[in-house]
Amino acid sequence: MYEFEYAAPTTVAEAVRLLGEADARPLAGGTDLIAQMKEGRRKPRRIVDLKRIPELTAVTTANGHVRIGAAASISAVAANSVVRERYPAVVEASQLIGSFQIQNRASIGGNVCNAAPSADAVPALLVSGARGLIVGPNGEREIDLPALFKGPGQTTLGPGELLAAVLLPPVAERSAAKYLRFIPRAEMDIAVAGAGAWIRLDANGTIAEARLALASVAPTPIRAPEAEAALVGQKPATNLLTEAGRLAARAARPISDTRGSKEYRIELVKVLTERALQGCLEQLGITA
């Protein structure tokens, strides 16, 4: 490890200033950043610890919306009663991240901003309709979460900008969400592929809206718009879910590596997407 400056601001404004003044990186949990620094993959001259800023570690609700501070720990998010009640897919995904020790330290914002293609929390957030609250020298702005990702390990955040919070919308009636992944081991592994699904039914039981998101099968977490469109306006049925899985696989752009071949990942997307959709229907008390 090399020498670097450590700063621990207590306000967002101070954090923005410190991040904009030097070759700096924000530290929320540090479970990725510290390892990257030890391995020489990142060499920031300044580390800006966000854990002492109360609004960045809090999970709050207002008018049906939920605001998750970017520095809130994974375990705090998964244990929050409102998140558990309204966003089960986010809880499912959060509980898959690393070990209990990692979950107690790692942050939701770090899992997002590390921009790993395999990040488990991201597909669940995408299908839940999450947006990002960005704070920087020019003030605040909200973005659709996919707009944050530029490539593997890269975000679109500018100098001095940070992800302050993940914003979750009110839960729609007759809606459900599910996240599933495949790993070679029983636990504490990186997803070979992951799929998140969210659907909303109208009063007649027809799929009115659908969101599908995939992990570990593209340079960044992605949506599957063709498959989403195929679901809308249809009554849930086994053949429809199978077709959605096939179309979702067409959105995938996987690589072959030590954890799985390109072809294997494509097949996993088909299966995981179909099962995630089936899980949504089960939550709604419907059998396809």
C-alpha positions in Angstrom: 0.0 0.0 0.0 1.2 3.6 -0.7 0.7 6.8 1.2 -2.6 8.7 0.6 -4.6 11.4 2.3 -7.7 10.5 4.3 -10.6 12.9 4.9 -13.8 12.3 6.8 -16.3 15.1 6.1 -19.5 15.5 8.0 -21.6 17.2 5.3 -22.3 16.5 1.7 -21.0 19.9 0.6 -17.7 19.2 2.3 -17.5 15.8 0.6 -18.1 17.3 -2.8 -15.4 19.9 -2.3 -12.9 17.3 -1.1 -13.7 15.0 -4.1 -13.3 17.8 -6.6 -10.0 19.2 -5.3 -7.7 16.2 -5.9 -7.4 12.7 -7.4 -9.9 11.5 -4.9 -12.2 8.5 -4.4 -15.2 8.2 -2.1 -15.1 5.6 0.6 -18.4 4.2 1.7 -17.8 0.6 2.8 -14.4 0.1 1.2 -14.8 -3.6 0.6 -14.0 -3.1 -3.1 -11.9 0.1 -3.0 -9.4 -1.0 -0.4 -8.8 -4.3 -2.2 -8.4 -2.5 -5.5 -5.8 -0.1 -3.9 -3.9 -3.0 -2.4 -3.7 -4.7 -5.8 -2.6 -1.5 -7.5 -5.7 -1.2 -9.7 -6.7 2.1 -8.2 -4.3 4.7 -6.8 -6.2 7.7 -5.5 -4.2 10.4 -3.7 -7.2 11.2 -1.4 -9.8 9.0 0.2 -13.0 10.7 1.2 -14.9 8.7 3.9 -18.7 9.2 3.6 -19.7 7.2 6.7 -19.8 10.3 9.0 -22.4 12.1 6.9 -25.8 11.2 8.5 -28.0 11.7 5.4 -25.8 9.3 3.4 -26.2 6.4 5.8 -29.9 6.8 6.5 -32.9 4.9 5.0 -35.9 7.2 5.1 -39.5 7.3 3.7 -41.7 10.1 2.5 -45.0 10.0 0.5 -44.5 6.4 -0.4 -41.0 7.0 -1.7 -37.9 5.4 0.0 -34.5 7.1 0.0 -31.5 4.8 0.7 -28.4 6.8 1.5 -25.5 5.6 -0.7 -23.3 4.8 2.3 -26.0 2.7 4.1 -24.7 -0.7 4.7 -26.1 -3.7 2.8 -27.2 -5.3 6.0 -29.0 -2.1 7.1 -30.9 -2.0 3.8 -31.8 -5.7 4.0 -33.0 -5.3 7.6 -35.1 -2.2 7.1 -38.7 -3.0 7.7 -40.1 -0.8 4.9 -37.6 -2.2 2.3 -38.4 -5.7 3.4 -42.2 -5.1 3.0 -42.1 -3.2 -0.2 -39.1 -4.3 -2.2 -38.4 -8.0 -1.6 -36.2 -8.3 -4.7 -33.8 -5.7 -3.2 -33.7 -7.6 0.0 -33.1 -10.9 -1.8 -30.3 -9.5 -3.8 -28.7 -7.7 -0.8 -28.6 -11.0 1.2 -26.6 -12.6 -1.6 -23.7 -10.1 -1.5 -20.6 -11.7 0.1 -20.6 -12.9 3.7 -22.4 -11.4 6.7 -19.2 -9.5 7.5 -19.1 -8.0 4.0 -22.8 -7.1 4.2 -22.2 -5.3 7.5 -19.5 -3.1 5.9 -20.3 -2.9 2.2 -22.6 -0.1 1.1 -25.5 0.0 -1.4 -23.9 2.9 -3.2 -20.6 1.1 -3.4 -22.3 -2.0 -4.9 -23.8 0.3 -7.5 -20.8 2.6 -8.2 -18.3 -0.2 -8.4 -20.0 -0.8 -11.7 -19.3 -4.5 -11.7 -21.3 -6.4 -14.3 -22.0 -9.0 -11.7 -23.3 -6.7 -9.0 -26.3 -8.4 -7.4 -28.0 -5.4 -6.0 -28.2 -3.5 -9.3 -30.7 -5.7 -11.3 -33.0 -5.8 -8.3 -32.8 -2.0 -8.1 -33.3 -1.6 -11.8 -36.5 -3.7 -11.9 -37.8 -1.9 -8.8 -37.6 1.4 -10.7 -34.8 2.9 -8.7 -33.2 6.2 -9.6 -29.9 7.8 -8.5 -29.6 11.1 -6.7 -26.3 12.7 -7.8 -24.7 15.5 -5.9 -21.8 17.6 -7.2 -20.4 21.1 -7.7 -23.3 22.1 -9.8 -26.0 20.9 -7.4 -28.3 17.9 -7.4 -29.7 15.8 -10.2 -31.7 12.6 -10.6 -30.9 10.0 -13.2 -32.2 6.7 -14.3 -29.8 4.1 -12.7 -28.7 2.6 -16.1 -27.4 6.1 -17.1 -24.8 5.8 -14.3 -22.9 2.9 -15.9 -20.3 3.6 -18.6 -18.5 0.3 -18.6 -17.0 -2.4 -16.3 -15.8 -0.4 -13.2 -16.6 2.9 -14.8 -19.4 5.4 -14.1 -20.6 8.6 -15.7 -20.0 10.6 -12.5 -18.1 13.8 -13.1 -15.3 15.4 -11.0 -16.6 16.1 -7.5 -19.8 14.2 -8.1 -21.0 11.4 -5.9 -24.1 9.1 -5.7 -25.9 10.5 -2.6 -28.9 8.2 -2.6 -30.8 5.5 -4.3 -34.5 6.5 -4.7 -37.2 3.9 -4.8 -40.7 4.8 -6.1 -44.0 3.9 -4.3 -45.0 0.3 -4.9 -47.7 -0.2 -7.4 -50.8 -2.3 -6.7 -50.8 -5.8 -8.1 -47.1 -5.7 -8.7 -44.2 -8.1 -7.6 -40.5 -8.4 -8.1 -37.9 -11.2 -7.9 -34.2 -11.6 -8.3 -32.3 -14.8 -8.9 -28.7 -15.7 -9.8 -26.7 -18.8 -10.5 -23.3 -19.4 -8.8 -21.1 -22.6 -8.8 -21.0 -22.7 -5.0 -23.7 -22.6 -2.5 -22.8 -19.1 -1.3 -20.2 -16.3 -1.3 -19.5 -16.4 -5.0 -19.9 -14.1 -8.0 -22.9 -14.6 -10.2 -22.3 -16.5 -13.4 -25.6 -14.9 -14.5 -28.4 -13.1 -12.7 -31.9 -12.0 -13.6 -34.4 -9.6 -12.0 -38.0 -9.3 -12.9 -40.9 -7.0 -12.0 -44.4 -7.1 -13.3 -47.6 -5.2 -12.7 -51.0 -6.7 -13.5 -54.1 -4.7 -14.4 -57.5 -5.4 -12.9 -58.2 -8.1 -15.5 -55.0 -10.0 -14.7 -53.2 -8.8 -17.8 -49.5 -7.8 -17.6 -49.7 -4.0 -17.8 -46.0 -3.3 -17.1 -42.8 -5.3 -17.0 -39.1 -4.8 -16.2 -36.3 -7.3 -16.7 -32.7 -6.7 -15.8 -29.6 -9.0 -16.2 -26.3 -9.3 -14.4 -22.9 -10.8 -15.5 -23.9 -11.1 -19.1 -22.8 -7.7 -20.5 -20.2 -5.0 -19.7 -22.7 -3.4 -17.4 -26.0 -4.5 -15.8 -28.7 -4.2 -18.5 -32.4 -4.2 -19.1 -34.1 -6.5 -21.6 -36.5 -4.2 -23.4 -37.6 -6.7 -26.2 -38.6 -9.2 -23.6 -40.4 -6.6 -21.5 -42.4 -5.5 -24.5 -43.4 -9.1 -25.3 -44.9 -9.4 -21.8 -47.0 -6.3 -21.8 -50.6 -6.8 -22.8 -50.5 -10.6 -22.3 -52.1 -12.9 -19.8 -49.5 -14.8 -17.8 -48.9 -18.3 -19.2 -46.0 -20.8 -19.2 -45.2 -20.3 -22.9 -45.2 -16.5 -22.4 -42.6 -16.8 -19.6 -40.5 -19.1 -21.7 -40.6 -16.7 -24.7 -39.6 -13.8 -22.4 -36.6 -15.8 -21.3 -35.6 -16.4 -24.9 -36.0 -12.8 -25.7 -34.1 -11.7 -22.6 -31.2 -13.9 -23.7 -31.0 -12.0 -27.0 -30.2 -8.8 -25.0 -27.3 -10.6 -23.3 -23.7 -9.9 -24.5 -21.7 -12.3 -22.3 -18.1 -13.4 -22.5 -16.5 -16.7 -21.8 -14.3 -16.9 -18.7 -13.3 -19.3 -15.9 -16.8 -19.1 -14.4 -18.7 -20.0 -17.5 -18.8 -19.9 -21.3 -20.8 -17.4 -23.3 -23.2 -20.1 -24.5 -23.8 -21.3 -20.9 -24.6 -17.8 -19.7 -27.1 -17.3 -22.5 -28.9 -20.5 -21.4 -28.8 -19.4 -17.8 -30.5 -16.1 -18.7 -33.4 -18.0 -20.3 -33.9 -20.1 -17.3 -33.3 -17.4 -14.6 -35.6 -15.0 -16.4 -38.4 -17.5 -16.7 -38.0 -18.5 -13.0 -37.9 -14.9 -11.8 -41.1 -14.2 -13.6 -42.7 -17.3 -12.2 -41.6 -16.0 -8.8 -43.4 -12.8 -9.4 -46.6 -14.6 -10.3 -46.3 -16.8 -7.2 -46.1 -13.6 -5.0 -49.3 -12.5 -6.7 -51.0 -15.8 -6.1 -51.1 -16.7 -9.8 -50.1 -20.0 -11.4 -49.0 -19.8 -15.0 
